[in-house]
Amino acid sequence: MKKYILLFILVTFSFASGVISCSDSETRLNSVLNQATVVINLGMPEEHASAPTSVMDRIFHLFIRDAVAQTAPPVSIRSITVRVTGPDITTIEKSFISSGTVSLEVPAGSMRGFDVTAYVDPADPGAAASFRGMAVANLPAGATVNIPIVMRLNETKIIVPDYYNDRLLVLDSVSGSYVSEYGTSFIGDYNITPYDIDFDSKGRMYISDHYNNDIVRVNSFSLADGAVPHYVWFNVTATPNAIAVDRINNIVYFTDNTSLYRTNLDGDSLPAMPIDTITYIYGIDVGPDGSLYIAGTTSNYGPGIFKYNATSGTVVGYYTDTNINTPYDVHVKYPFIYVLTRWGIASEYNVVKLLIGNNNELTLIGHGPDQSIGTLNNVGHFTSLFSNGILMMGKYPDILVFMNNESGLGWQENSGSISDPFNFYDYGGGG
C-alpha cells in the first residue's frame, strides 16, 4: 500500500512540475520574443456610478463583475474583436468567439491601447447591436497582464418610434424589411404611443410614451428574458417628449418642451433643473462629459443649438445661424454634433454638422445633404445609434433616411410598404 501511495505522490509531483515547467517555459519564451500575455476581462458598467477610474477600483470591479452584470438584460454575444495599438507597433486586430474573457499575445511595450467591440447575435431580443470598451496598459516582456474593460453600448439595432401606429419598428437593415413591436407584445398589458426612444449603457430602452403619458424602461422585446424587473414605469408628472440618456453618469433627461427634467435609471426623480434663458426645447442629447445639447430657443439668442451645463443649470455655449432658423433635433457623435432643421433658408442646411470646441464653442464645419444625392423634406428627428452614420425620420412622406455624414454620403431610405405604411409623428409641425 505504501508503495502505491509513494508512486501516486511521485506521479503527481512530476505532473505538477511539468505544468510549472511549461508555464515557466512559456513565460521565458514570451520574454525572449518580447511578448506579453494579455487577459481581457469584459464587464458591464455599474448602474449607480460612472466607470471606476483608479487601478484598484478597476481590479475590484473585475471581481464584482458578475454581480453587476446580473442587473442587465441577458445578451447573446456572437463575437468579440480586439484592436491593439501602440506608438511603436502596427495595429493588431483579432476576433474571438463569445466569451467574457479573451486572451492574446501582444508585443511588450508602453502605452498599448485596447479597443474591444462585442457584437450581439442578431437573433437576441434586445436593442443592442454591439458594446464597446477601451483601455490603455503597459506590458512588460514575459508578463501576464489582466486588463478589466467596462463595456458600454456602442450601436443599437434599427429601432424607430412609429407614433400613430402605436408601435416600434425594428428593421433588419435601413432599406430592408421590418417587424412591428407593440407595447402589448413586449411590456404586457400596456399599449404604447412612442414619441422618442433612447438607450442606457446596458442596452435597455427608455421610451417616452404618449399613450400612458409616461416613460417606460424595457430590457428587451421578449417578456421571457429572465431579468427582473423586465420593465419599469417612471410615473413622471410632465408630458415626456424628447428623451436622452447620459450613458456615463446614468441619468435620464426628458422635456415637455418648456421644462427640463431628470431621473435616475429607475425613474426616481432628481433635483429640479433650472432652464436659464431657454424658452422652448425641441430635441436633446447628452455629450460624454455630461453636458446637454439642446435644439431650441432662448430669450437671449433666439433659435439655435445650446450647450447646457446640467450641474450649474446654465447655457455655456451656443450656435445660431439664419440658415438653421428652427432646429428640431440634435445628435452627439463626439466631438461633433449633428442638427436637423426644418425651416432653413436653403435645403442644403437640413443637416448641419458642428464641432464641439474645448472652450464650449460650437463651430459650423459642414451642412447638407448634397442635392445631387438626395433631398430631405420635413425631416425632424434622429433615432437609433450607429457608429458610421445618422438615421433620420421624416414626415410627408413618412420616410427613414440614413446617411454616413451631413453631405448625404451612403444615402439609404425606406418609405415602408403599401400594405403597412409608416405613420410617424410630425416632430417639426407638432402633430
Backbone torsions as a table, in degrees:
resi	resn	phi	psi	omega
1	MET	NA	-44.9	179.4
2	LYS	-60.5	-33.8	-178.8
3	LYS	-64.0	-40.3	-179.0
4	TYR	-69.6	-38.8	177.9
5	ILE	-62.4	-44.1	179.3
6	LEU	-62.3	-41.6	179.2
7	LEU	-62.6	-41.9	179.3
8	PHE	-61.5	-43.2	179.9
9	ILE	-63.4	-42.1	-179.7
10	LEU	-64.0	-42.5	179.9
11	VAL	-65.4	-45.3	-179.9
12	THR	-60.8	-44.6	-179.9
13	PHE	-62.9	-41.0	-179.8
14	SER	-64.2	-41.4	-179.9
15	PHE	-65.2	-45.7	179.9
16	ALA	-62.6	-40.5	179.0
17	SER	-63.1	-37.3	179.2
18	GLY	-65.2	-41.9	179.6
19	VAL	-62.7	-47.7	179.6
20	ILE	-61.7	-40.8	-179.4
21	SER	-63.2	-44.0	179.1
22	CYS	-61.5	-44.0	-179.8
23	SER	-62.6	-44.4	178.9
24	ASP	-63.6	-39.2	179.7
25	SER	-63.0	-41.7	179.8
26	GLU	-64.2	-40.5	179.1
27	THR	-64.2	-44.1	179.9
28	ARG	-65.4	-38.3	179.3
29	LEU	-65.1	-44.2	177.4
30	ASN	-59.6	-38.5	179.8
31	SER	-64.5	-43.9	178.9
32	VAL	-63.1	-39.3	-178.9
33	LEU	-83.6	2.0	-178.5
34	ASN	58.8	45.0	179.5
35	GLN	-116.1	160.4	171.7
36	ALA	-132.5	149.0	174.8
37	THR	-94.0	123.7	-179.0
38	VAL	-109.9	127.2	175.0
39	VAL	-111.9	115.7	-177.1
40	ILE	-102.9	121.2	179.1
41	ASN	-104.2	123.8	-175.7
42	LEU	-101.7	133.6	179.2
43	GLY	-144.0	151.9	176.0
44	MET	-79.7	154.2	-179.1
45	PRO	-71.9	154.4	174.3
46	GLU	-70.5	153.6	-174.8
47	GLU	-85.9	-26.9	-171.9
48	HIS	-94.2	-4.3	-176.6
49	ALA	-155.4	166.1	175.4
50	SER	-73.1	172.1	-175.5
51	ALA	-61.3	140.3	176.0
52	PRO	-58.8	147.0	-176.2
53	THR	-113.2	-30.7	-178.0
54	SER	-79.5	159.1	179.4
55	VAL	-60.6	-45.7	-178.6
56	MET	-64.2	-38.8	178.3
57	ASP	-62.7	-40.2	-179.3
58	ARG	-66.7	-40.0	178.3
59	ILE	-64.8	-43.4	177.5
60	PHE	-62.0	-41.1	-179.9
61	HIS	-61.2	-34.1	178.6
62	LEU	-59.2	-42.8	-176.0
63	PHE	-76.1	-21.2	178.8
64	ILE	-101.5	10.1	-173.8
65	ARG	-54.0	-47.5	-175.6
66	ASP	-63.9	-37.1	178.7
67	ALA	-66.3	-36.1	179.0
68	VAL	-71.8	-44.9	-173.6
69	ALA	-66.7	-23.4	-174.6
70	GLN	-68.7	-16.9	177.9
71	THR	-81.1	-10.1	179.6
72	ALA	-90.4	155.4	175.3
73	PRO	-62.9	144.4	178.6
74	PRO	-64.2	136.8	-176.9
75	VAL	-128.0	135.7	177.4
76	SER	-94.5	110.6	-179.6
77	ILE	-88.5	128.0	-179.2
78	ARG	-84.3	-43.7	-178.2
79	SER	-159.8	163.2	179.3
80	ILE	-129.7	132.4	177.4
81	THR	-116.0	131.2	179.1
82	VAL	-117.3	125.7	174.7
83	ARG	-112.1	126.8	-178.9
84	VAL	-114.3	128.8	178.7
85	THR	-127.1	161.6	177.8
86	GLY	-169.3	159.1	-176.3
87	PRO	-66.9	-19.0	-175.4
88	ASP	-123.9	16.7	179.2
89	ILE	-135.0	155.6	172.0
90	THR	-78.7	154.6	-177.3
91	THR	-61.3	132.8	177.3
92	ILE	-109.0	132.6	177.2
93	GLU	-132.7	127.2	-180.0
94	LYS	-135.6	147.8	179.2
95	SER	-115.7	148.4	-177.6
96	PHE	-135.6	156.7	172.6
97	ILE	-74.6	169.1	-175.6
98	SER	-53.9	130.0	178.5
99	SER	-169.8	152.0	175.2
100	GLY	-83.2	-12.3	-179.4
101	THR	-138.8	134.0	175.7
102	VAL	-127.4	153.0	-178.2
103	SER	-133.3	139.6	179.2
104	LEU	-154.9	158.5	176.6
105	GLU	-93.3	133.0	-175.7
106	VAL	-133.2	141.0	174.9
107	PRO	-55.5	131.9	-179.9
108	ALA	-65.5	156.1	179.1
109	GLY	150.6	179.4	-178.2
110	SER	-97.7	159.6	174.9
111	MET	55.3	51.2	173.7
112	ARG	-86.0	123.2	179.8
113	GLY	-96.3	136.2	-179.9
114	PHE	-120.3	119.7	179.6
115	ASP	-118.0	110.4	-172.1
116	VAL	-113.7	128.1	176.0
117	THR	-122.8	127.2	177.0
118	ALA	-107.3	120.7	-176.9
119	TYR	-96.0	128.9	-176.5
120	VAL	-83.4	141.3	175.6
121	ASP	-59.1	128.2	-179.7
122	PRO	-56.8	-24.0	-179.7
123	ALA	-79.0	-10.0	179.6
124	ASP	-63.4	138.6	-175.5
125	PRO	-79.0	-1.5	-179.2
126	GLY	-80.9	178.4	-178.2
127	ALA	-86.9	-20.2	-173.4
128	ALA	-73.9	140.3	171.4
129	ALA	-104.5	-31.1	177.3
130	SER	-159.9	156.1	173.2
131	PHE	-120.5	154.6	-177.0
132	ARG	-144.6	146.2	175.6
133	GLY	-150.1	154.4	-177.5
134	MET	-137.4	152.1	177.3
135	ALA	-157.0	161.7	176.8
136	VAL	-127.6	137.3	-179.2
137	ALA	-147.9	154.2	171.3
138	ASN	-95.3	136.3	-174.1
139	LEU	-121.2	104.3	175.1
140	PRO	-69.4	144.3	179.1
141	ALA	-60.6	133.7	177.7
142	GLY	81.5	-4.8	-176.4
143	ALA	-88.6	158.7	168.6
144	THR	-108.5	119.4	-174.2
145	VAL	-116.0	124.0	176.6
146	ASN	-92.1	127.8	-177.7
147	ILE	-123.8	103.9	174.5
148	PRO	-77.9	130.7	-180.0
149	ILE	-124.7	125.5	177.0
150	VAL	-81.7	120.9	-178.1
151	MET	-94.9	131.6	176.8
152	ARG	-124.6	159.9	179.9
153	LEU	-53.7	132.7	179.7
154	ASN	-111.5	-51.3	178.3
155	GLU	-136.4	155.3	174.9
156	THR	-114.0	167.4	167.0
157	LYS	-66.7	170.6	179.0
158	ILE	-82.0	101.9	-176.1
159	ILE	-122.8	125.7	-169.7
160	VAL	-130.1	125.2	174.5
161	PRO	-72.7	116.5	179.9
162	ASP	-104.6	84.1	-164.0
163	TYR	-54.6	-58.6	-172.6
164	TYR	-76.9	-8.5	171.9
165	ASN	-97.5	3.4	176.1
166	ASP	54.5	49.1	-176.4
167	ARG	-158.6	166.7	166.6
168	LEU	-104.9	138.1	174.1
169	LEU	-95.5	137.2	175.0
170	VAL	-122.8	115.7	-174.5
171	LEU	-105.5	144.9	176.7
172	ASP	-81.1	-20.4	172.0
173	SER	-158.1	164.6	-174.9
174	VAL	-56.9	-44.9	-176.8
175	SER	-100.7	10.4	-174.6
176	GLY	-95.5	-161.5	-178.6
177	SER	-77.3	168.4	-177.7
178	TYR	-145.2	160.5	173.3
179	VAL	-119.3	154.2	179.5
180	SER	-99.3	128.6	177.0
181	GLU	-115.2	104.8	178.5
182	TYR	-90.5	152.7	-178.2
183	GLY	-56.5	-35.6	-178.9
184	THR	-67.2	-18.3	-178.9
185	SER	-89.4	-26.5	-177.4
186	PHE	-125.0	-5.1	173.7
187	ILE	-108.8	-37.6	-178.7
188	GLY	128.8	-124.2	-175.7
189	ASP	-87.4	43.0	-178.0
190	TYR	-135.2	130.3	166.5
191	ASN	-82.9	158.6	174.3
192	ILE	-136.8	152.0	170.0
193	THR	-125.9	90.2	-169.0
194	PRO	-77.3	121.1	176.8
195	TYR	-88.3	-43.2	-177.8
196	ASP	-150.0	162.6	179.5
197	ILE	-147.2	143.1	171.4
198	ASP	-145.0	179.0	-168.4
199	PHE	-139.4	146.1	175.5
200	ASP	-91.5	-177.8	-173.8
201	SER	-66.6	-18.8	179.4
202	LYS	-94.0	-1.9	177.9
203	GLY	93.0	5.9	177.4
204	ARG	-74.4	148.5	-177.2
205	MET	-93.9	141.6	174.7
206	TYR	-122.6	114.7	-171.3
207	ILE	-114.0	124.1	170.9
208	SER	-84.9	115.5	-166.9
209	ASP	-115.4	121.9	-179.8
210	HIS	-90.0	-11.0	176.3
211	TYR	-69.8	-45.6	178.8
212	ASN	-101.2	1.1	-178.3
213	ASN	50.5	54.8	-173.8
214	ASP	-155.2	176.0	171.4
215	ILE	-112.9	135.8	177.3
216	VAL	-125.0	133.2	173.6
217	ARG	-98.4	127.2	-175.9
218	VAL	-128.3	135.5	-178.3
219	ASN	-71.9	-43.8	-175.0
220	SER	-163.1	-176.6	177.2
221	PHE	-90.4	15.4	178.3
222	SER	-123.7	126.4	176.5
223	LEU	-70.8	-15.1	-175.9
224	ALA	-104.7	34.9	-176.3
225	ASP	-80.9	-5.7	173.4
226	GLY	84.1	-6.6	-178.7
227	ALA	-92.4	144.8	-179.9
228	VAL	-125.8	127.4	-5.8
229	PRO	-81.8	151.1	179.6
230	HIS	-73.2	-35.7	177.7
231	TYR	-143.1	156.0	-179.4
232	VAL	-138.0	124.0	172.3
233	TRP	-85.9	140.6	-173.7
234	PHE	-89.3	-23.0	-178.4
235	ASN	58.2	49.9	179.7
236	VAL	-76.4	158.0	-177.0
237	THR	-101.3	-6.7	179.9
238	ALA	-116.0	158.0	177.4
239	THR	-68.5	115.7	-175.3
240	PRO	-83.5	111.0	177.0
241	ASN	-100.8	-108.7	179.6
242	ALA	-63.2	141.4	-177.6
243	ILE	-135.3	145.9	178.8
244	ALA	-148.0	136.7	-179.6
245	VAL	-108.4	128.1	171.5
246	ASP	-82.0	102.6	-173.4
247	ARG	-78.6	-8.2	175.8
248	ILE	-91.8	-47.7	-175.4
249	ASN	-98.8	0.3	174.2
250	ASN	59.5	55.8	177.5
251	ILE	-128.9	139.6	175.8
252	VAL	-104.7	124.3	175.6
253	TYR	-108.4	144.0	172.1
254	PHE	-151.3	166.3	-176.7
255	THR	-139.4	149.5	169.6
256	ASP	-102.3	19.3	179.0
257	ASN	89.7	-27.0	179.7
258	THR	-115.4	-10.9	179.5
259	SER	-138.3	159.2	176.0
260	LEU	-111.3	140.0	179.0
261	TYR	-133.1	159.3	177.2
262	ARG	-147.1	148.5	176.9
263	THR	-139.9	170.4	169.4
264	ASN	-83.8	-176.4	-174.0
265	LEU	-71.0	-11.8	176.5
266	ASP	-98.4	-0.8	178.1
267	GLY	94.9	3.7	177.6
268	ASP	-74.3	126.4	-176.2
269	SER	-63.2	142.1	174.6
270	LEU	-107.7	169.9	-177.1
271	PRO	-51.1	145.5	-178.7
272	ALA	-59.5	152.5	-177.3
273	MET	-111.7	120.2	172.1
274	PRO	-66.7	149.4	-176.8
275	ILE	-107.5	10.3	175.2
276	ASP	55.0	-123.3	-176.8
277	THR	-98.4	8.1	-176.8
278	ILE	-73.0	128.4	-179.4
279	THR	-109.5	-24.8	178.3
280	TYR	-153.5	139.6	-176.9
281	ILE	-124.3	124.6	176.5
282	TYR	-97.2	-48.7	-176.6
283	GLY	-143.5	155.3	-179.5
284	ILE	-140.7	152.5	170.4
285	ASP	-152.4	166.2	-174.8
286	VAL	-119.5	135.5	175.4
287	GLY	-86.9	168.9	-177.6
288	PRO	-65.7	-18.1	177.8
289	ASP	-91.7	5.5	179.6
290	GLY	90.2	-3.8	177.6
291	SER	-72.5	146.6	173.9
292	LEU	-94.3	144.8	173.2
293	TYR	-117.4	122.6	-169.3
294	ILE	-117.6	127.3	169.6
295	ALA	-93.7	113.9	-175.3
296	GLY	-177.2	-149.1	-175.8
297	THR	-136.4	141.1	173.4
298	THR	-123.5	158.1	179.4
299	SER	-70.5	-23.2	-178.6
300	ASN	-85.1	-41.6	-168.8
301	TYR	-117.4	-4.3	-176.4
302	GLY	75.3	-155.7	-178.3
303	PRO	-72.7	145.4	179.1
304	GLY	171.4	-163.6	176.5
305	ILE	-112.7	131.0	-172.5
306	PHE	-127.5	132.9	173.3
307	LYS	-91.1	123.1	-171.9
308	TYR	-118.3	126.4	178.2
309	ASN	-84.7	110.2	-175.3
310	ALA	-69.2	-19.8	179.0
311	THR	-79.3	-47.5	-178.9
312	SER	-87.3	-17.4	-178.8
313	GLY	72.4	32.5	-176.6
314	THR	-131.0	154.0	172.5
315	VAL	-78.8	122.8	-175.7
316	VAL	-113.5	-7.5	178.5
317	GLY	-162.1	155.5	-178.4
318	TYR	-159.2	162.4	171.1
319	TYR	-141.0	126.2	175.7
320	THR	-126.7	150.4	-176.2
321	ASP	-163.5	135.4	178.7
322	THR	-63.1	-22.2	178.7
323	ASN	-75.2	-15.9	175.7
324	ILE	-123.2	57.9	-172.6
325	ASN	-56.1	-38.5	-179.6
326	THR	-132.6	90.5	178.1
327	PRO	-78.4	134.9	-174.8
328	TYR	-110.3	-22.2	176.8
329	ASP	-154.4	158.8	-177.7
330	VAL	-137.6	141.6	-178.0
331	HIS	-136.9	121.0	-176.9
332	VAL	-90.2	123.8	169.0
333	LYS	-128.9	77.5	-168.4
334	TYR	-50.5	134.6	9.6
335	PRO	-92.4	27.5	-178.2
336	PHE	-116.1	160.6	172.1
337	ILE	-126.9	133.6	171.2
338	TYR	-104.0	138.3	-176.0
339	VAL	-127.4	135.5	172.8
340	LEU	-102.5	131.7	178.7
341	THR	-127.6	137.4	-175.0
342	ARG	-94.2	-35.4	-171.3
343	TRP	-120.3	41.4	176.7
344	GLY	-68.2	158.6	179.9
345	ILE	-63.4	-40.2	-177.8
346	ALA	-119.1	142.0	-179.9
347	SER	-64.2	-20.5	178.1
348	GLU	-72.2	-1.0	177.9
349	TYR	-111.7	23.0	175.8
350	ASN	-67.0	-33.8	175.6
351	VAL	-122.7	123.8	-177.2
352	VAL	-119.1	138.8	179.0
353	LYS	-114.2	124.8	179.6
354	LEU	-116.7	149.3	174.6
355	LEU	-100.4	132.0	176.2
356	ILE	-85.3	116.1	-178.4
357	GLY	-87.0	170.6	-178.3
358	ASN	-71.6	-21.9	-178.0
359	ASN	-110.3	33.1	178.0
360	ASN	72.5	3.8	179.0
361	GLU	-76.7	148.2	176.5
362	LEU	-117.2	122.7	-172.0
363	THR	-121.8	132.7	177.2
364	LEU	-70.4	126.5	177.9
365	ILE	-126.9	-5.9	179.0
366	GLY	-173.3	158.7	176.2
367	HIS	-157.1	162.9	-177.4
368	GLY	179.4	-162.4	5.9
369	PRO	-84.6	163.1	173.2
370	ASP	-63.5	124.8	-173.6
371	GLN	-65.7	-17.6	175.9
372	SER	-75.8	-16.3	179.5
373	ILE	-93.0	-46.2	-178.8
374	GLY	-176.9	162.8	-178.5
375	THR	-121.8	131.9	176.8
376	LEU	-100.6	134.4	175.5
377	ASN	-128.5	126.4	175.0
378	ASN	55.2	38.4	177.2
379	VAL	-94.7	123.3	-172.0
380	GLY	-136.8	8.3	-175.1
381	HIS	-153.3	137.7	174.0
382	PHE	-89.1	154.4	172.8
383	THR	-152.8	153.8	179.3
384	SER	67.6	165.5	-178.2
385	LEU	-118.4	123.0	176.9
386	PHE	-123.2	143.4	175.5
387	SER	-81.6	-20.0	-172.8
388	ASN	-120.0	19.3	179.7
389	GLY	173.1	-167.3	-176.9
390	ILE	-133.7	144.1	179.6
391	LEU	-119.3	128.8	-174.7
392	MET	-123.1	150.2	177.9
393	MET	-110.0	134.5	179.7
394	GLY	-123.6	166.5	-178.8
395	LYS	-133.8	143.8	178.2
396	TYR	60.5	64.1	5.5
397	PRO	-86.4	163.3	175.7
398	ASP	-74.2	117.8	-171.5
399	ILE	-151.3	145.6	169.7
400	LEU	-102.9	136.5	177.5
401	VAL	-131.7	127.8	174.4
402	PHE	-110.0	138.1	174.4
403	MET	-139.1	146.6	175.1
404	ASN	-69.9	-32.9	179.4
405	ASN	-154.3	-175.9	-173.5
406	GLU	-66.1	-20.9	-177.9
407	SER	-75.1	-18.3	-177.9
408	GLY	103.9	3.7	179.1
409	LEU	-56.3	136.4	179.3
410	GLY	75.5	23.4	-175.3
411	TRP	-53.5	127.8	170.5
412	GLN	-137.5	149.0	179.9
413	GLU	-144.2	161.5	178.9
414	ASN	-149.9	123.8	179.8
415	SER	-109.5	14.2	179.0
416	GLY	79.9	-167.9	-179.1
417	SER	-114.7	159.2	179.7
418	ILE	-64.7	-38.7	-177.1
419	SER	-79.7	-20.5	-177.5
420	ASP	-144.6	71.3	-172.5
421	PRO	-75.5	153.9	171.3
422	PHE	-68.0	154.5	175.3
423	ASN	-147.7	76.1	-173.2
424	PHE	-76.4	160.6	171.2
425	TYR	-69.7	144.5	175.5
426	ASP	-88.0	86.9	-174.4
427	TYR	-61.7	-32.2	179.9
428	GLY	-80.6	-40.6	-176.8
429	GLY	-85.0	-13.6	174.8
430	GLY	90.8	14.4	177.9
431	GLY	178.1	NA	NA
